[in-house]
């Protein structure tokens, strides 16, 4: 059943797995926007169309900070509803969300965990996230593959994928990378280490990317330096993810991508998940739609997705306050002339392609090479 997708396109067309054997090549400045006009009229025809499209092609949300947000609460019930956070099962269903990536990122700053402490903290985060899903099994289901995501949807559950986690979680060990993947980690953010820094990837960093390809872990490049991004696009044979990046031309923010990088991501068939945050995309629904238009025009309709970035402490655009609000954004895109087929790729199909691409690449790589035993000392000295 997992492979019997009811996507708009067949798996071979949306996933394009036949192409994956080739290598894949300061604060935000607030930009004034036009006066805001609400788009939430319940009798609005585009809103009705949006809900109909999402019923067939629900949202696959590229980034949620819910695990960390729940850690701060003494008690919560996501099945009943939880006003202390932006996300619960009723609002996920109202927003027609079918899958979500749960971030396992660690606190940043001078006191941030490093080395073995980062590994331990990530394992704690992963254990908490698994426990939350298990405790809300009527609404949530863990998933690792495109097929499992679709199975969860067909059973009326929201699929939860674990990750991204920080690169520091590896403790500079490929053995830890493999162990985290076995435990369910699906995405790793390649920033903040000696081997993935502002200077780019080191030789060990390249080996990390190859081993991620071999096990089927997805590389997240949001907040990575342009040098790291370009090298990963060259080294990785699997599609990469930008879990929360928009267009820097429209909004100067360190996680947003320049036009030339957006074009490069399109050539490499990666996925740019545009965040729904006021800081990165702007204060209105129209601002978010502007970024989606821009990314689509440069990277292509198969390389743009959505990243709610809810429960991260970020402010969200008007009328996109929580996970129930996705139909309002989709209605704005339909007003702009997006085809329903393009919306289907944006919300669901492109994440499915990303997951299929990672799994296809892993199966091929495992036939060519054994697990890497390289160490950072071996390669970086």
Secondary structure, 3 states (H helix, E strand, C coil): CCCCCCCCCCHHHHHCHHHCCCCCCCCCCCCCCCCCCCCCCCCCHHHHHHHHHHHHCCEEEEEECHHHHHHCCCCCCCCCCCCCCCCCHHHHHHCCEEEEEECCCCCCCCCCCCHHHHHHHHHHHHHHHHHHHHHCCCCEEECCCHHHHHHHHHCCCEEEEECCEEHHHHCCCHHHHHHHHHHCECEEECCCECCEECCEECHHHHHHHHHHHHHCCEEECCCCCHHHHHHHHHHCCCCCEECCCCECCCCCCCCCECHHHHHHHHHHCCEEEEECCHHHHCCCHHHHHHHHHHHHHHHCHHHEEEECCECCCCCCCCCCCCHHHHHHHHHHHHHCCCCHHHHHHHHHHHHHHHHHHHHHHHHHHHHHCCCCCCCHHHHHC
